[in-house]
Amino acid sequence: MSTFRLPQGQRFALETGAESIEAEIMAEKGAALGRAGHRVEVTLAALKAFDAGEAVGVERSSLVKDAATAVWYYFIQREACGIRDQKPAIAHYAIPREVLMRLGAR
């Protein structure tokens, strides 16, 4: 009677269908978080450019609104990834208080 043995010294991860799907979901969450973070950078840069006198043809209130919306979506995506503390993100992106005060406002 012969038995099947896995090679010694190597670990094989036996992946189930659920694990495969979970890995794909985690990858998509990470990618979405990256896209949302990039949008925060873009909108905050536009606001800073306006404040520096480099942007014309737009209203500042519109730029603040766009930045607040981007930050709000970013925070929602962070929470979807299980990250509840937003203080590090606020510090990292140097999100102005003016933008934070408008989160969720329509």
Buried (B, 14 or more C-beta within 10 A) or exposed (E): EEEEEEEEEEEEEEEEEEEEEEEEEEEEBEEBBEEBBEBBEEBBEBBBBBEEEEBEEEEEEEBBBBBBBBBBBBBEBBEEEEEEEBEEBBEEBEBBEEBBEBBEEE
